[in-house]
């Protein structure tokens, strides 16, 4: 069997306070990794860290505003110093703003791009150089169904998630030779805060489920296997890949 164990590995997960990021952080810990759980505000990951420790695994919390590149750089430096390096980086932290494109505020466009793509690049750059030096590492970005399509009233989010897919491939091209794999997970329609409005729209929710072969919304638990796979030795020959965890949505 391939090696799915993460025992002894050191991980950083951004956006780990709730939802998808929380599930990913817990999954990595369950597979044996020590996990740094990062959120935008101090104390934001207390629940995630408590859940990990309750299972007898090791975790610590950090915080940093992903729209502030100085804070992002500090987050990278602090995380790397915590356990003298990292083996796994999960760039999951993100934000969304909804508005028709004709009225979309420029400041919101810039904010979404800073949080969703600029921070992912800077964290990958800072952590990636240490992974290149140690000749091993896994970087996992959170993409989206909107890495494939345009969506409606979310132009900045869509642009950022297309950019995440491109960044994933670009870094894989450069760092693969150093035994660093860079991949992404594209969640389908998952029950989280970000999709709350869609879940509560009965007509839209039914339309979404009708297109999903699985016939249901995804749960954050559905992403745990994918993140462990991409963080483990089982995926050592997978690089630059966008793994859709979507219940078959894209197949329709």
Long-range contacts (C-beta under 8 A, 24 or more apart in sequence): 2-232, 2-233, 2-234, 3-232, 3-233, 3-234, 4-31, 4-228, 4-229, 4-232, 4-233, 4-234, 5-31, 5-32, 5-232, 5-233, 6-31, 6-32, 6-33, 6-88, 6-228, 6-231, 6-232, 7-31, 7-32, 7-33, 8-32, 9-33, 9-34, 9-87, 9-88, 9-231, 10-34, 10-36, 10-82, 10-83, 10-85, 10-86, 10-87, 10-88, 11-35, 11-36, 11-86, 11-87, 11-88, 11-89, 11-90, 11-231, 12-36, 12-38, 12-79, 12-86, 12-88, 12-89, 12-90, 12-123, 12-127, 13-37, 13-38, 13-90, 13-92, 14-38, 14-39, 14-66, 14-75, 14-90, 14-91, 14-92, 14-93, 14-119, 14-123, 15-39, 15-92, 15-93, 15-94, 15-142, 16-45, 16-48, 16-92, 17-44, 17-45, 17-47, 17-48, 18-47, 18-48, 18-192, 18-193, 19-190, 19-192, 19-193, 19-194, 19-220, 20-92, 20-142, 20-187, 20-190, 20-192, 20-220, 20-223, 21-48, 21-90, 21-92, 21-93, 21-142, 22-47, 22-48, 22-51, 22-220, 23-220, 23-221, 23-223, 23-224, 24-90, 24-92, 24-223, 24-224, 24-227, 25-52, 25-59, 25-90, 26-51, 26-52, 26-55, 26-224, 27-223, 27-224, 27-225, 27-227, 27-228, 28-88, 28-90, 28-227, 28-228, 28-231, 29-55, 29-57, 29-58, 29-59, 30-55, 30-57, 30-224, 30-228, 31-228, 31-231, 31-232, 32-57, 33-57, 33-87, 33-88, 33-231, 34-58, 34-59, 34-83, 35-59, 35-60, 36-60, 36-61, 36-62, 36-79, 36-82, 36-86, 37-61, 37-62, 38-62, 38-63, 38-64, 38-75, 38-79, 38-93, 39-63, 39-93, 40-64, 40-65, 40-66, 40-93, 66-93, 66-94, 66-95, 66-114, 66-115, 66-119, 67-111, 67-114, 67-115, 67-119, 69-114, 69-118, 69-119, 69-122, 72-118, 72-119, 72-122, 72-123, 73-122, 73-126, 75-123, 76-122, 76-123, 76-126, 76-127, 77-126, 79-127, 80-126, 80-127, 80-130, 85-130, 85-134, 86-127, 86-130, 86-131, 86-137, 87-131, 87-136, 87-137, 87-138, 88-137, 88-138, 88-139, 88-140, 88-231, 89-123, 89-124, 89-127, 89-128, 89-131, 89-137, 89-138, 89-139, 89-140, 90-139, 90-140, 90-141, 90-142, 90-227, 90-231, 91-119, 91-120, 91-123, 91-124, 91-139, 91-140, 91-141, 91-142, 91-164, 92-142, 93-119, 94-142, 94-160, 96-154, 96-157, 96-194, 97-154, 97-156, 97-157, 98-153, 98-154, 98-197, 99-153, 100-153, 101-153, 101-155, 104-155, 104-156, 108-156, 109-155, 109-156, 111-156, 112-156, 112-157, 112-160, 113-156, 113-159, 113-160, 113-163, 116-157, 116-160, 116-161, 116-163, 116-164, 117-160, 117-163, 117-164, 117-167, 120-164, 120-167, 121-167, 124-167, 124-171, 124-182, 128-171, 128-175, 128-180, 128-182, 131-175, 131-178, 131-180, 132-175, 132-178, 132-180, 135-178, 135-179, 136-179, 136-180, 137-175, 137-179, 137-180, 137-181, 138-180, 138-181, 138-183, 138-230, 138-231, 138-232, 138-235, 139-171, 139-180, 139-181, 139-182, 139-183, 140-182, 140-183, 140-184, 140-185, 140-227, 140-230, 140-231, 141-167, 141-168, 141-182, 141-183, 141-184, 141-185, 142-184, 142-185, 142-187, 143-168, 143-184, 143-185, 143-186, 143-187, 143-242, 144-186, 144-187, 145-186, 145-187, 145-188, 145-189, 145-244, 145-246, 145-249, 145-250, 147-184, 147-186, 147-242, 148-186, 148-250, 165-242, 168-240, 168-241, 168-242, 169-240, 172-239, 172-240, 173-240, 176-239, 176-240, 179-236, 181-230, 181-235, 181-236, 181-238, 181-239, 182-239, 182-240, 183-230, 183-235, 183-238, 183-239, 183-240, 183-241, 183-242, 183-243, 184-241, 184-242, 184-243, 185-223, 185-226, 185-227, 185-230, 185-242, 185-243, 185-245, 186-242, 186-243, 186-244, 186-245, 186-246, 187-218, 187-223, 187-245, 187-246, 188-212, 188-218, 188-244, 188-245, 188-246, 188-247, 188-249, 188-250, 189-217, 189-218, 189-246, 189-247, 189-249, 190-217, 190-218, 190-219, 190-220, 190-222, 190-223, 191-217, 191-218, 191-219, 191-220, 192-220, 211-249, 211-252, 212-246, 212-247, 212-248, 212-249, 212-252, 213-247, 213-248, 213-249, 213-251, 213-252, 214-247, 214-248, 215-247, 216-247, 218-245, 218-246, 218-247, 222-247
